[in-house]
Amino acid sequence: MGIFEAIVVFVCSWWLVFLPILSAGTRSQHEAGAVAPGTERGAPEKPSFRPKILIATAGAAIITILVWLTLFMGWLEFLIPKE
């Protein structure tokens, strides 16, 4: 796997990790009881992006390393039919 493929795997896995954890641990303004004027009641009170971005980056790095290791070690060679 070259550098371009590694970047593609990292970016795809980053989004696949980030999107599911985006709503984790957030409370809406309605649940908190303090709706700011001019905003939607369901808008998050404190989205706290920094920990979510760090978790997504660490998860994507682990996934990228696992994909590289799988390809480098040839662990899936048995799936390729031999002529």
C-alpha positions in Angstrom: 0.0 0.0 0.0 1.4 3.3 -1.1 1.1 6.7 0.6 -1.9 7.7 -1.5 -3.8 4.5 -0.7 -2.9 5.0 3.0 -4.3 8.6 2.9 -7.5 7.4 1.3 -7.9 4.6 3.9 -7.2 7.1 6.7 -9.7 9.7 5.4 -12.5 7.2 4.8 -12.0 5.5 8.1 -11.8 8.9 9.9 -15.3 9.8 8.6 -16.6 6.3 9.4 -15.5 6.7 13.0 -16.4 10.4 13.4 -20.0 10.3 12.2 -21.3 7.7 14.6 -19.7 9.4 17.6 -20.7 12.9 16.6 -23.9 12.8 18.6 -22.6 10.8 21.5 -22.8 12.7 24.8 -24.6 15.8 23.5 -27.6 17.3 25.1 -30.1 19.5 23.2 -30.9 23.0 24.3 -34.4 21.8 25.1 -33.1 19.0 27.4 -30.8 21.5 29.1 -33.6 24.0 29.6 -31.8 26.9 28.1 -32.9 27.6 24.5 -30.9 30.5 23.0 -33.2 33.0 21.1 -33.2 32.4 17.4 -31.9 28.8 17.5 -33.5 25.4 17.1 -34.6 23.7 20.3 -32.9 20.5 19.2 -29.5 22.2 18.7 -26.7 20.9 20.9 -25.9 22.8 24.0 -22.2 22.1 24.0 -21.1 20.0 21.1 -17.5 19.5 22.4 -15.8 18.6 19.1 -12.2 18.4 20.3 -12.5 15.0 22.1 -14.6 13.6 19.2 -12.0 14.7 16.7 -9.2 13.1 18.7 -11.1 9.8 19.1 -11.8 9.8 15.3 -8.2 10.4 14.5 -6.9 7.7 16.9 -9.5 5.2 15.5 -8.6 6.0 11.9 -4.9 5.6 12.6 -5.6 2.2 14.2 -7.7 1.1 11.3 -5.1 2.4 8.7 -2.4 0.5 10.5 -4.5 -2.7 10.6 -5.3 -2.5 6.9 -1.6 -1.9 6.1 -0.5 -4.7 8.3 -3.1 -7.1 6.8 -1.9 -6.2 3.2 1.8 -6.3 4.1 1.7 -9.6 5.9 -0.4 -11.2 3.2 -3.1 -12.5 5.7 -5.7 -12.5 2.9 -3.7 -14.4 0.3 -5.8 -17.5 0.8 -8.8 -15.7 -0.7 -7.0 -15.3 -4.1 -7.7 -18.3 -6.4 -4.5 -19.9 -7.7 -4.4 -20.9 -11.4 
